[in-house]
Amino acid sequence: MAGLTPPPLPAPDTKARAVEAMFDRIAPRYDRLNRILTFGLDVGWRRRAVASLALPRGARVLDLACGTGDLCRELSRAGYRAAGVDYAAGMLAHNRSGAPLIRADILALPVAAGTVDGAVCGFALRNVVDIAGCLAEMARVVRRDGRIAVLEVGEPHRALLRRGHALYLHRVVPVIGGLLADRAAYRYLPASTSYLPPAGELEAMMAEAGFPDARCVALGAGAAQLLLGTRR
Ligand SMILES: C[S@@+](CC[C@H](N)C(=O)[O-])C[C@H]1O[C@@H](n2cnc3c(N)ncnc32)[C@H](O)[C@@H]1O
C-alpha cells in the first residue's frame, strides 16, 4: 500500500495473546463498529457465506472464531445446528446467538475428526498465527463431502477501487474506530490484512488442506472475499 505506513504488527510468538486481549477490549463495541465500517454490507456477506454451504437442514456446522455470534445466528436462521468456538472470553460473553459455545483455540479444536458437516470462519483467518494449520484443522473436523465457507477482507481488482479501499481501510477506519472504540485495535485490524496471502495462494492452501475444489469469490466489489470448499 504505497504511501500508507501500517503500524507494527505483533511478532508470531506474541500475536495470539495480543489478538485475544484486543478482542476482549473491543467486544462491547465490535458489532456496532462492524455495521458502521462496512455500511451494513457485512450482514449480507455473512448471509451469503452461510447460503453457500448448501448443506441439508439440521446439519452440524461449527463457527470458528465465532466472536459475538453473527455467523452462529445466520446458521441457526438457515436451519443448521450451530456451535461456536473462540478463545476471547470477552467476545464470547457478548455472544447472544443461543448456540453452544466453546472457549478454545481454533488451531487445536476440541472436536473429534470428521464429526461436523460444515464449518464457517468469519474475518479471523488473518488473526491466526498459522493459516495453513487453521485450514488443516477445518479439514480434520469436517466429514467427507462436508463444506466450508471462510470470509475475509479482500482487495478490489480495479486499480482505482483498490486505492480507495486501501485509503478507507488504513486512514478512515482507524479514525472512526478510534472515536467509537479503540484506535490501536482499529489500526491493527486493517493492517493485519497483510498477513493474508493472495486469493490464488489461499485456494492452493485450501486444496492442500483437503478441499480440492477450493475457490474464492469476491464480494462487495472485492472489499471482501469468500473462500469455499468441499472436503474430499
Ligand atoms: C474479527 S473477529 C470475527 C468474529 C466473527 N467471526 C464475525 O464474523 O464477526 C475475529 C475473532 O477471531 C477470534 N480468534 C482469533 N484467533 C483465534 C484463535 N486462534 N482461536 C480462537 N479464536 C480466535 C477472536 O477472538 C475474534 O473473536
PDBQT file of the ligand as one rigid body, heavy atoms in Angstrom, charges set to zero:
ROOT
HETATM    1  C1  LIG A 301     -12.713 -10.118  13.550  1.00  0.00    +0.000 C 
HETATM    2  S1  LIG A 301     -13.385 -11.147  14.802  1.00  0.00    +0.000 S 
HETATM    3  C2  LIG A 301     -14.603 -12.061  13.879  1.00  0.00    +0.000 C 
HETATM    4  C3  LIG A 301     -15.765 -12.519  14.721  1.00  0.00    +0.000 C 
HETATM    5  C4  LIG A 301     -16.877 -13.198  13.937  1.00  0.00    +0.000 C 
HETATM    6  N1  LIG A 301     -16.396 -14.378  13.247  1.00  0.00    +0.000 N 
HETATM    7  C5  LIG A 301     -17.509 -12.259  12.957  1.00  0.00    +0.000 C 
HETATM    8  O1  LIG A 301     -17.705 -12.653  11.803  1.00  0.00    +0.000 OA
HETATM    9  O2  LIG A 301     -17.877 -11.150  13.354  1.00  0.00    +0.000 OA
HETATM   10  C6  LIG A 301     -12.095 -12.333  14.985  1.00  0.00    +0.000 C 
HETATM   11  C7  LIG A 301     -12.349 -13.329  16.081  1.00  0.00    +0.000 C 
HETATM   12  O3  LIG A 301     -11.360 -14.351  15.982  1.00  0.00    +0.000 OA
HETATM   13  C8  LIG A 301     -11.033 -14.789  17.286  1.00  0.00    +0.000 C 
HETATM   14  N2  LIG A 301      -9.784 -15.526  17.164  1.00  0.00    +0.000 N 
HETATM   15  C9  LIG A 301      -8.657 -15.124  16.526  1.00  0.00    +0.000 A 
HETATM   16  N3  LIG A 301      -7.720 -16.084  16.591  1.00  0.00    +0.000 NA
HETATM   17  C10 LIG A 301      -8.278 -17.125  17.251  1.00  0.00    +0.000 A 
HETATM   18  C11 LIG A 301      -7.811 -18.420  17.631  1.00  0.00    +0.000 A 
HETATM   19  N4  LIG A 301      -6.579 -18.825  17.312  1.00  0.00    +0.000 N 
HETATM   20  N5  LIG A 301      -8.640 -19.233  18.301  1.00  0.00    +0.000 NA
HETATM   21  C12 LIG A 301      -9.886 -18.822  18.637  1.00  0.00    +0.000 A 
HETATM   22  N6  LIG A 301     -10.388 -17.607  18.312  1.00  0.00    +0.000 NA
HETATM   23  C13 LIG A 301      -9.600 -16.775  17.626  1.00  0.00    +0.000 A 
HETATM   24  C14 LIG A 301     -11.007 -13.513  18.073  1.00  0.00    +0.000 C 
HETATM   25  O4  LIG A 301     -11.096 -13.734  19.454  1.00  0.00    +0.000 OA
HETATM   26  C15 LIG A 301     -12.219 -12.769  17.495  1.00  0.00    +0.000 C 
HETATM   27  O5  LIG A 301     -13.381 -13.058  18.235  1.00  0.00    +0.000 OA
ENDROOT
TORSDOF 0
